[in-house]
Amino acid sequence: MDEQNDKQAEEGGAAVAPSASGKAQGSLWPHIVNLLILALVAIALLAPGISSLPLTDRDEALYVQASHQMLETGNWIDIRFQDEPRYKKPAGIYWIQAAAAELSGYGKDAPLWVYRLPSLMGAVLMVLFTYGIGATLGSTRAGLFAGLLATSTMLLGFEAHIAKTDAMLCATVLAAEFALARAYVDPARTRSLPRNALFWTAMGIGILIKGPITPLIAGLSLVAVSAKERSASLWRSLSPLKGVLWMLLLVLPWLIAIGWISRGAFFSQAVGHDMLGKVASGQESHGAPPGVHLLVALGTFWPLSALVPLAVVQAWKARREPAVFFLIAWVVPGWLVFEAVATKLPNYVLPFMPALAVLVALVLDNGALGPARRGWRVSVAFVAVGAVLVGFGLNIAFLVYQGYASWQGLIGAVVIACLGLAASRLLVSGRLLPGLAATVAAAGGLMLLGYAILLPAAKQLWLSDDLAEAVASVRRCDAPAVSVVGYGEPSSVFRLGTNTLRTTAPAAAEAFRTNECAVAIVAAESKDEFIAALGEGDNKPEPVTTVSGRNLNGMKLRTMLLFAKP
């Protein structure tokens, strides 16, 4: 089969992958070895920085604080950020983060990195399932290529470092697509209990994490395949009656409980406001026209995106091949849906990145893409271009916001540029595995540079951390009453404590006056209003220290004044 595909590639044919039906599975040992390799590579690339990167605003801070409050209150049903209901998403990710904190032994005192472990785990699972799908549709070599390409993608690296839903959600999508791929390649379409249990469990957990996204993507894939085959055999092979009952058993208990506790408010907010609102209009200033996801993915999917255009051309020629069509059924319907949705964020299309990684891996493995192809040199050149631009671009941004250059960052950028150039040269010469290894190393270097070196050192970006350190240095008791005026970022609550009062100057003055031990953090522009509200006459308090920094959202420079009592 490989010789036939190589010959077709040399002659300009469109062979992309072995037939996806009835493929022999062989020994498990190559799979075990490759999975171990990919797990180690993924951890090596994605783990550095999860403990040193400060808490980001706003989504991550909201998730982490709500999970933290679950541990403080013992209420694992009603999701809260301080006293505000968090009804935009189901409870799944909060449960997983809170469980990670409990299992770590820290409990409610868990540091930030513990809450990020589920995202790291979700990203690693994505890589492993990507391998499984590549090996199912192609070969173990194709699976290894796909796993390496997925691991090194910039967007996956970002989501692995941030404690929110997307990495774990995408792991459920990949689990469902893996189970679907296994059923797809089975010519007899037998009902496999382990495979079907994986599919329906992934659907249930996906619903508990982010509502309908996992069933939507997997369901569209299933519909597309069934329509092409003009058969419901794939659907029947999934044991739908038992599967749906199992899925409902997973999701209904919490849905009933939260519906009762919230008196229906969860459904009106999660479905009526959040989900349907994003479909109809661009929420939170994230509206964009169709096509934006495709443009943004060229950057966020780097270095994979350097090879995708040529792979898509070859895949189109081979679109009738079963393996290729399965990937088309996975990507195209769902991507079109997200392009049609008014609200657009880069993470929305992350579930489709592994399908593109598998597609690239298949055409590389079977010789349909390589040095003999027109445009190959230009495509692989973008591996080097991306490494140079991002590496030095991060250093330039650091210089702009910090006012000085980082020698560690500059050395790192030079090393990354060399790795990117080496990757391009190796790929140009047709040395695929060394070229992919160098590509992964360049991408890993960028993640290390960003998340472990430059971003933690960019002190101007982490105002909440600086405020927490300042409060710790000026407080006169263990638990002062803390008020914040003019700075509403949710990270301040996690850093300063759940009882932190984010309020107006008069309310902060009242709290400061009535508590024996208190700290007021007041934006410079609200100083006069705060002092006037204190009503101290001529005995006006003076700030004990001043903290300056930027809002991570919007990068606005802020000056905060700290008043301490006694």
C-alpha positions in Angstrom: 0.0 0.0 0.0 2.8 2.5 0.9 4.6 1.7 -2.4 1.4 2.3 -4.3 0.8 5.6 -2.6 4.4 6.7 -3.1 4.1 6.0 -6.8 0.8 7.9 -7.0 2.4 10.8 -5.2 5.3 10.9 -7.6 2.9 10.9 -10.5 0.8 13.7 -9.0 -2.0 11.3 -7.8 -4.2 12.1 -4.8 -3.6 9.1 -2.5 -3.7 10.3 1.1 -4.3 7.4 3.4 -4.9 3.7 3.5 -8.5 2.7 3.3 -10.2 3.2 6.6 -12.2 0.0 6.4 -11.0 -3.3 7.7 -7.5 -2.2 8.6 -5.4 -4.7 10.5 -4.5 -3.6 14.0 -1.4 -5.6 14.7 0.6 -5.5 18.0 -0.3 -3.1 20.8 3.3 -2.4 21.7 4.0 0.2 19.0 0.9 2.1 20.2 1.9 1.9 23.8 5.4 3.2 23.0 4.1 6.0 20.8 1.5 7.0 23.5 4.3 7.1 26.1 6.5 9.2 23.9 3.6 11.7 23.1 2.6 11.9 26.8 6.2 12.8 27.8 6.6 15.3 25.0 3.2 16.9 25.7 4.1 17.3 29.4 7.5 18.6 28.6 6.0 21.2 26.3 2.9 22.2 28.1 3.7 21.9 31.8 6.4 24.6 32.2 4.9 27.8 33.3 1.7 26.6 34.8 3.0 27.5 38.3 4.9 30.7 37.4 2.3 32.3 35.1 0.2 34.7 37.2 -3.6 34.5 37.3 -5.1 35.9 34.1 -8.3 38.0 33.8 -11.1 37.6 33.3 -12.3 34.2 32.4 -9.6 32.2 34.2 -10.1 34.2 37.4 -13.8 33.7 37.4 -13.5 29.9 37.0 -10.7 29.6 39.6 -12.5 31.7 42.2 -15.9 29.9 41.7 -14.1 26.5 42.1 -12.3 27.9 45.2 -15.6 28.9 46.7 -17.0 25.4 46.2 -14.3 24.2 48.5 -14.9 27.0 51.0 -18.6 26.5 51.2 -19.0 22.8 50.4 -21.7 23.7 47.9 -20.9 21.8 44.7 -24.3 22.4 43.1 -24.9 26.2 43.0 -21.9 27.9 41.3 -21.0 31.3 42.7 -18.5 34.1 42.2 -18.7 35.8 45.6 -22.5 36.3 45.9 -23.1 36.3 42.1 -24.5 33.2 40.4 -22.2 31.8 37.7 -24.9 30.3 35.5 -23.3 30.8 32.1 -21.8 27.3 32.0 -22.6 24.0 33.7 -20.7 22.8 36.8 -18.4 20.2 35.2 -15.2 22.2 35.0 -15.7 23.6 38.5 -16.1 20.1 39.9 -12.9 18.9 38.1 -10.9 21.9 39.3 -12.2 21.6 42.9 -11.5 17.8 42.8 -8.0 18.5 41.7 -7.5 20.8 44.7 -8.9 18.2 47.1 -6.8 15.4 45.6 -3.7 17.5 45.8 -4.0 17.7 49.6 -4.2 21.5 49.6 -8.0 21.7 49.6 -9.3 25.3 49.7 -5.7 26.5 50.2 -4.7 25.1 46.8 -2.3 27.4 44.8 -3.3 28.5 41.3 -1.3 25.8 39.5 -3.4 23.1 41.0 -6.5 24.6 39.4 -4.7 24.5 36.1 -3.9 20.8 36.2 -7.2 19.8 34.6 -6.4 22.0 31.6 -3.0 20.4 31.3 -4.6 16.9 31.6 -7.2 17.8 29.0 -4.5 19.0 26.6 -2.4 15.8 27.1 -5.6 13.7 26.5 -6.2 15.6 23.3 -2.8 14.7 22.1 -3.2 11.0 22.9 -6.6 10.8 21.3 -5.2 12.6 18.2 -2.7 9.8 18.0 -5.4 7.2 18.3 -7.5 8.8 15.5 -4.4 9.1 13.3 -3.4 5.5 13.9 -7.0 4.4 13.3 -7.4 6.2 10.0 -3.8 5.7 8.8 -0.8 4.1 10.6 1.1 4.3 13.8 3.6 6.6 12.0 0.7 8.9 10.9 -0.6 8.9 14.5 2.8 9.9 15.9 3.1 12.7 13.3 -0.4 13.9 14.2 0.2 13.8 17.9 3.5 15.8 17.6 1.8 18.4 15.4 -1.1 18.8 17.8 1.2 19.0 20.8 3.2 21.9 19.4 0.2 24.0 18.3 0.2 27.5 20.0 -3.5 27.5 20.8 -3.3 24.2 22.6 -0.3 25.5 24.6 -2.3 28.5 25.7 -5.3 26.5 26.8 -3.1 24.0 28.7 -1.8 26.9 30.9 -5.2 28.5 31.7 -7.7 27.1 34.2 -10.9 27.2 32.2 -13.1 24.9 30.1 -11.6 24.6 26.7 -8.8 22.0 27.0 -10.9 19.6 28.9 -13.9 20.2 26.7 -11.8 19.4 23.6 -10.6 16.2 25.3 -14.3 15.1 25.4 -14.7 16.0 21.7 -11.6 14.0 20.8 -12.8 11.1 22.9 -16.1 11.1 21.0 -14.4 11.4 17.6 -12.0 8.6 18.4 -14.9 6.3 19.3 -16.7 7.4 16.2 -13.6 6.7 14.1 -13.2 3.2 15.6 -16.8 2.5 14.7 -16.4 4.0 11.2 -13.5 1.8 10.2 -15.3 -1.4 11.4 -16.7 -2.9 8.3 -19.2 -5.0 10.3 -20.3 -2.0 12.4 -20.5 -4.2 15.5 -21.6 -2.8 18.8 -18.5 -2.5 21.1 -19.3 -1.9 24.7 -15.9 -0.1 25.6 -16.0 2.0 22.5 -19.7 3.0 22.9 -19.2 3.6 26.6 -16.4 6.0 25.7 -18.5 7.8 23.1 -21.6 8.4 25.4 -19.5 9.2 28.5 -17.6 11.8 26.5 -20.9 13.3 25.4 -22.2 13.4 29.0 -19.1 14.9 30.4 -18.9 17.4 27.5 -22.4 18.6 28.3 -21.5 19.0 32.0 -18.5 21.1 31.0 -19.9 23.3 28.2 -23.4 22.4 27.3 -24.1 21.2 23.7 -20.7 21.7 22.1 -19.4 18.1 22.2 -22.8 16.6 21.0 -22.9 19.3 18.3 -19.5 18.5 16.8 -19.7 14.8 17.1 -23.3 14.8 16.0 -22.6 16.8 12.9 -19.7 14.4 12.0 -22.1 11.4 12.5 -24.8 13.1 10.3 -22.3 13.9 7.5 -20.9 10.3 7.4 -24.4 8.8 7.5 -25.6 11.1 4.7 -22.7 10.1 2.5 -23.2 6.4 3.2 -27.0 6.7 2.9 -27.1 4.4 5.9 -27.8 4.6 9.6 -25.4 1.7 10.3 -22.9 3.9 12.1 -25.5 5.4 14.3 -26.9 1.9 15.2 -23.4 0.6 16.0 -23.2 3.2 18.8 -26.1 1.5 20.7 -28.0 4.8 20.8 -30.9 3.8 23.1 -28.6 2.6 25.9 -26.1 5.4 25.2 -28.6 8.2 25.4 -29.9 6.7 28.7 -26.4 6.6 30.1 -25.7 10.1 29.0 -28.9 11.4 30.6 -28.0 9.5 33.8 -24.8 11.5 33.9 -26.2 15.0 33.2 -29.8 15.0 34.5 -29.1 14.8 38.3 -27.2 18.1 38.3 -29.5 19.8 35.8 -32.5 19.0 37.9 -30.8 20.1 41.1 -29.6 23.4 39.7 -32.9 24.1 38.0 -34.6 23.6 41.4 -32.1 25.7 43.4 -32.0 28.5 40.8 -35.7 28.4 40.1 -34.9 28.1 36.5 -32.4 31.0 36.4 -29.6 28.7 35.3 -31.5 27.7 32.1 -32.6 31.3 31.3 -29.0 32.6 31.7 -27.0 29.6 30.2 -29.3 29.0 27.3 -31.3 32.2 26.8 -28.6 34.8 27.5 -25.2 33.1 27.0 -25.6 30.5 24.3 -28.3 32.1 22.2 -26.9 35.6 22.8 -23.6 34.5 21.3 -25.3 33.1 18.3 -27.3 36.2 17.6 -24.8 39.0 18.5 -21.1 39.5 19.3 -21.0 39.3 23.1 -18.3 41.0 25.2 -16.9 42.9 22.1 -16.1 39.6 20.4 -18.4 39.9 17.3 -16.8 39.3 13.9 -17.9 38.4 10.4 -17.7 34.9 8.9 -14.2 33.9 7.9 -12.4 35.3 10.9 -11.9 31.9 12.5 -10.1 30.8 9.4 -7.8 33.8 9.4 -7.1 33.7 13.1 -6.3 30.0 12.9 -3.4 30.6 10.6 -1.7 32.1 13.6 -3.2 30.2 16.6 -2.7 26.8 14.9 1.0 27.5 14.1 3.2 25.5 13.3 0.6 23.1 12.1 -1.0 25.9 10.0 2.2 26.1 7.9 1.4 22.7 6.4 -2.4 22.7 6.4 -3.0 24.6 3.1 -1.1 22.1 0.9 -2.6 19.2 2.9 -6.1 20.5 2.2 -5.3 20.7 -1.5 -4.2 17.0 -1.5 -7.1 16.0 0.6 -9.6 17.6 -1.8 -8.2 15.4 -4.6 -8.7 12.4 -2.3 -12.0 13.5 -0.7 -13.8 10.2 -1.5 -11.3 8.2 0.4 -12.9 7.0 3.7 -10.2 8.3 6.0 -10.2 11.8 4.4 -14.0 12.0 4.3 -14.2 11.2 8.0 -11.9 14.2 8.7 -14.0 16.4 6.3 -17.1 15.3 8.2 -15.5 16.3 11.4 -14.2 19.7 10.4 -16.4 21.3 7.8 -19.9 21.2 9.2 -18.8 22.3 12.7 -16.5 25.0 11.4 -19.2 26.4 9.3 -21.5 26.6 12.3 -18.9 28.5 14.3 -18.2 30.9 11.4 -22.0 31.6 11.3 -22.1 32.3 15.1 -21.8 36.1 15.7 -19.5 35.8 18.7 -16.0 34.6 17.8 -13.1 33.6 20.0 -10.0 31.7 18.9 -10.7 28.8 21.2 -14.0 28.0 19.5 -12.3 26.1 16.7 -9.8 24.3 18.8 -11.8 21.0 18.6 -11.0 20.9 14.8 -7.3 21.4 15.1 -6.6 17.7 15.8 -8.5 16.7 12.7 -6.2 19.0 10.6 -3.2 17.5 12.4 -4.3 14.0 11.4 -4.9 15.2 7.8 -1.4 16.6 7.6 0.0 13.5 9.1 -1.8 11.2 6.7 -0.5 13.1 3.6 3.0 13.2 5.0 3.0 9.5 5.9 1.9 8.4 2.5 4.1 10.6 0.4 1.2 12.7 -0.9 2.9 15.8 0.6 6.7 16.4 0.7 9.6 18.1 -1.1 8.4 16.9 -4.5 5.2 19.0 -4.1 4.9 22.5 -5.5 4.7 25.0 -2.7 6.4 22.8 -0.1 9.4 25.1 0.3 7.2 28.1 0.9 5.0 26.3 3.4 7.8 24.9 5.6 9.5 28.3 5.4 6.6 29.6 7.6 7.9 27.3 10.4 11.0 29.4 10.6 9.2 32.7 10.0 6.7 32.0 12.8 9.5 31.0 15.2 11.4 34.3 14.5 8.4 36.6 14.5 6.8 35.2 17.7 10.1 34.8 19.6 11.4 38.3 19.0 7.8 39.7 19.0 7.4 38.6 22.6 10.6 40.3 23.5 9.5 43.6 21.8 6.2 43.5 23.7 8.1 42.9 27.0 10.4 45.9 26.2 7.4 48.1 25.4 5.5 47.4 28.6 8.4 46.9 31.0 10.7 49.5 29.7 13.8 47.2 29.5 14.9 44.1 27.7 15.2 40.6 29.1 18.5 39.0 28.4 17.0 35.6 29.1 14.2 36.4 26.6 16.6 37.5 23.9 18.8 34.4 24.3 15.7 32.3 24.1 14.5 34.1 21.0 17.8 33.4 19.2 17.7 29.7 20.2 14.1 29.4 19.0 14.9 31.1 15.7 17.8 28.7 15.1 15.4 25.7 15.9 12.8 27.1 13.5 15.4 27.5 10.7 16.7 24.0 11.4 13.2 22.6 11.2 12.5 24.3 7.9 15.8 23.1 6.4 15.1 19.5 7.5 11.6 19.5 6.2 12.7 21.0 2.9 15.2 18.2 2.5 12.5 15.6 3.2 13.7 14.5 6.6 10.3 14.4 8.1 10.8 13.0 11.6 13.9 15.1 12.4 12.1 18.1 10.9 9.0 17.6 13.0 11.1 17.1 16.1 12.8 20.4 15.4 9.4 22.0 14.8 8.1 20.7 18.1 11.3 21.9 19.9 10.8 25.4 18.4 7.2 25.5 19.5 8.1 24.2 22.9 10.8 26.9 23.2 8.2 29.6 22.4 5.9 28.2 25.1 8.7 28.2 27.6 9.8 31.7 26.6 6.3 33.1 27.0 4.8 31.2 29.9 7.9 30.6 32.1 10.2 33.5 31.3 8.7 36.7 29.8 5.1 36.8 31.0 5.9 36.0 34.7 8.6 38.7 34.6 6.3 41.3 33.1 5.2 42.7 36.4 3.3 45.6 34.9 0.7 43.1 33.7 -0.1 41.5 37.0 -1.7 44.3 39.1 -3.8 41.9 41.3 -0.6 40.1 42.4 1.1 43.3 43.2 -1.9 44.5 45.2 -2.0 41.2 47.2 1.7 41.6 48.0 1.1 45.2 49.1 -1.9 44.2 51.3 0.2 41.5 53.0 2.9 44.1 53.8 0.6 46.8 55.2 -2.1 44.8 57.0 -2.2 44.9 60.8 -4.1 41.7 61.4 -4.6 38.3 59.8 -7.9 39.0 58.0 -8.4 42.7 57.4 -11.6 43.9 55.7 -10.4 44.7 52.2 -12.3 47.1 49.9 -11.4 47.8 46.3 -12.5 50.9 44.4 -12.0 51.5 40.7 -10.5 48.1 39.9 -13.0 45.4 39.3 -10.9 42.5 37.9 -12.0 39.1 39.3 -8.4 38.1 39.9 -8.3 40.5 42.8 -10.9 38.4 44.6 -8.9 35.2 44.3 -5.7 37.0 45.4 -7.2 39.1 48.2 -9.9 36.8 49.5 -13.5 35.8 48.8 -14.8 38.5 51.1 -13.1 41.3 49.2 -15.5 44.1 48.6 -15.4 45.5 45.1 -17.4 48.7 45.4 -17.8 52.4 45.2 -15.8 55.0 47.1 -18.6 55.8 49.6 -19.2 52.1 50.4 -15.4 51.5 50.7 -15.2 54.5 53.1 -18.0 53.1 55.2 -16.3 49.7 55.4 -13.0 51.3 56.3 -14.6 53.4 59.0 -16.6 50.7 60.7 -14.0 47.9 60.8 -11.2 48.0 63.4 -8.8 46.3 60.9 -9.2 47.4 57.3 -7.4 48.0 54.0 -8.9 50.1 51.3 -7.5 49.9 47.8 -8.5 53.0 45.9 -7.9 54.1 42.3 -6.0 57.4 42.2 -8.9 59.1 40.4 -11.2 58.1 43.2 -9.0 59.3 46.1 -10.8 62.6 46.7 -14.2 61.0 46.7 -13.0 58.3 49.1 -11.5 60.7 51.6 -14.5 63.0 51.4 -16.8 60.0 52.2 -14.7 59.2 55.3 -15.8 62.5 56.9 -12.6 62.8 59.0 -12.5 66.6 58.8 -9.0 67.9 58.8 -7.6 64.6 59.9 -7.4 63.2 56.4 -5.7 59.8 56.0 -2.8 59.3 53.6 -2.1 56.2 51.6 0.5 54.0 53.1 1.7 52.8 49.7 1.0 53.1 46.0 0.9 50.3 43.4 0.9 50.8 39.6 0.2 48.4 36.9 -2.0 47.6 33.9 -5.3 45.9 33.4 -4.5 42.7 31.4 -7.8 43.4 29.6 -7.3 46.6 27.7 -3.7 47.2 29.1 -4.9 50.5 30.8 -2.3 51.8 33.2 -3.7 52.1 36.7 -2.4 53.7 39.9 -3.9 52.2 43.1 -3.6 53.8 46.6 -3.6 51.7 49.7 -5.1 52.9 53.0 -4.6 50.8 56.1 -6.3 50.8 59.5 -5.2 50.9 62.3 
